[in-house]
Amino acid sequence: MANNITFTMIKPDAVKNNHIGEILAMINKAGFRINALKYTKLSITDAERFYEVHKERPFFGELVEFMSSGPIVAAILEKNNAVDDFRKLIGATNPKDAAEGTIRKLYATSMGENAVHGSDSDENAIIEADFHFSKTERF
């Protein structure tokens, strides 16, 4: 059964390029309700913990460095079928392969700097939301 939340981060590249407003507007227009929202910066340690699932992958160090390089916007989004619908909205990891009109097609600069993170499963959405937000920060 599909969960009704997903987790996203607007990544340092999109923050630096002033795309926070446009991305949040796309999220709202797609019918997501913002349950929690935070402008923050990941420490290297937090980035390593968050992306621990990729620890053995060759891009892990570069990913951690990038994700801790500047501020992010973290959010919990709510909607029926949230994970799948959000994955469609953000588009393919590589912006060259992303469908027209998706967040990554519009705002990503490369496969590594691809504007947004989106949970890949209902289970990970809960884990990722819990990593960034306490229960009192959710509305």
C-alpha positions as CSV (number, residue, x, y, z in Angstrom):
1,M,0.0,0.0,0.0
2,A,1.4,3.4,-1.0
3,N,2.3,5.9,1.7
4,N,1.0,9.4,1.5
5,I,4.4,11.2,2.2
6,T,7.6,11.6,0.5
7,F,10.8,13.5,1.3
8,T,12.7,16.0,-0.9
9,M,15.7,18.2,-0.7
10,I,16.3,21.1,-3.0
11,K,20.0,20.6,-3.5
12,P,22.8,23.2,-3.1
13,D,23.0,23.8,-6.9
14,A,19.4,24.7,-7.2
15,V,19.6,26.8,-4.0
16,K,22.7,28.7,-5.3
17,N,20.9,29.2,-8.7
18,N,17.9,30.8,-7.0
19,H,15.4,28.1,-8.0
20,I,13.8,27.5,-4.6
21,G,10.6,29.4,-5.4
22,E,10.1,27.9,-8.8
23,I,10.6,24.4,-7.5
24,L,8.3,24.9,-4.5
25,A,5.7,26.3,-6.9
26,M,5.9,23.2,-9.1
27,I,5.5,21.0,-6.0
28,N,2.4,23.0,-5.0
29,K,0.9,23.0,-8.5
30,A,1.3,19.2,-8.7
31,G,-1.0,18.8,-5.7
32,F,1.5,18.2,-2.9
33,R,0.9,19.7,0.5
34,I,4.1,20.8,2.4
35,N,4.0,19.0,5.7
36,A,7.4,20.3,6.9
37,L,9.9,22.7,5.4
38,K,13.5,23.7,6.5
39,Y,16.3,25.8,5.1
40,T,19.5,24.2,6.5
41,K,22.9,23.0,5.7
42,L,24.1,19.4,6.0
43,S,27.4,18.8,7.8
44,I,29.8,16.3,6.2
45,T,28.9,13.8,8.9
46,D,25.1,14.3,8.3
47,A,25.6,14.0,4.5
48,E,27.6,10.7,5.0
49,R,24.8,9.3,7.3
50,F,22.0,10.4,5.0
51,Y,23.7,8.8,1.9
52,E,25.1,5.8,3.8
53,V,23.3,3.5,1.4
54,H,25.7,4.7,-1.3
55,K,28.8,4.3,0.8
56,E,30.4,1.6,-1.4
57,R,29.6,3.4,-4.7
58,P,32.4,5.3,-6.5
59,F,30.5,8.6,-6.3
60,F,29.9,8.6,-2.6
61,G,32.7,11.1,-1.6
62,E,31.8,13.5,-4.4
63,L,28.1,13.2,-3.4
64,V,28.9,14.0,0.3
65,E,31.1,16.9,-0.6
66,F,28.4,18.4,-2.9
67,M,25.5,17.9,-0.5
68,S,27.5,19.6,2.3
69,S,28.8,22.4,0.1
70,G,25.9,24.8,0.7
71,P,22.4,25.2,2.0
72,I,19.5,22.9,1.1
73,V,15.8,23.1,1.5
74,A,14.4,19.9,3.1
75,A,10.7,19.1,3.0
76,I,8.2,16.4,3.7
77,L,5.4,16.4,1.1
78,E,2.0,14.9,1.4
79,K,-0.3,13.5,-1.3
80,N,-1.8,10.2,-2.2
81,N,0.8,8.1,-4.0
82,A,3.4,10.7,-3.0
83,V,6.6,8.8,-3.8
84,D,5.7,7.7,-7.3
85,D,4.0,11.0,-8.2
86,F,7.0,13.0,-6.9
87,R,9.5,10.8,-8.8
88,K,7.5,11.6,-12.0
89,L,7.6,15.3,-11.2
90,I,11.3,15.5,-10.6
91,G,12.3,13.4,-13.7
92,A,15.2,11.1,-14.4
93,T,18.5,11.4,-12.4
94,N,20.3,12.5,-15.5
95,P,18.6,15.8,-16.7
96,K,19.4,14.9,-20.3
97,D,17.1,11.9,-19.9
98,A,14.4,13.7,-17.9
99,A,11.1,14.4,-19.5
100,E,10.2,17.9,-20.6
101,G,8.6,20.0,-17.9
102,T,10.1,18.0,-15.0
103,I,12.1,19.7,-12.2
104,R,15.4,18.2,-13.3
105,K,14.9,19.0,-16.9
106,L,14.2,22.6,-16.0
107,Y,16.7,23.2,-13.2
108,A,19.4,20.5,-13.0
109,T,22.8,21.3,-14.4
110,S,24.3,17.8,-14.5
111,M,23.7,14.2,-13.3
112,G,25.6,15.0,-10.1
113,E,24.1,18.5,-9.6
114,N,20.5,17.5,-10.4
115,A,18.6,20.1,-8.4
116,V,16.5,17.8,-6.1
117,H,16.4,14.6,-4.1
118,G,13.3,12.5,-4.0
119,S,12.6,9.4,-1.9
120,D,12.8,6.2,-3.9
121,S,10.4,4.2,-1.8
122,D,7.7,4.5,0.9
123,E,10.1,3.0,3.4
124,N,12.9,5.4,2.6
125,A,10.5,8.4,2.6
126,I,9.8,7.7,6.3
127,I,13.4,7.1,7.1
128,E,14.5,10.3,5.3
129,A,11.7,12.4,6.8
130,D,12.6,11.2,10.3
131,F,16.3,12.0,9.6
132,H,15.5,15.7,9.0
133,F,12.4,16.4,11.0
134,S,11.1,15.8,14.5
135,K,7.5,15.1,15.0
136,T,6.9,18.6,16.3
137,E,8.2,20.1,13.1
138,R,5.5,18.5,11.0
139,F,2.1,20.0,10.3
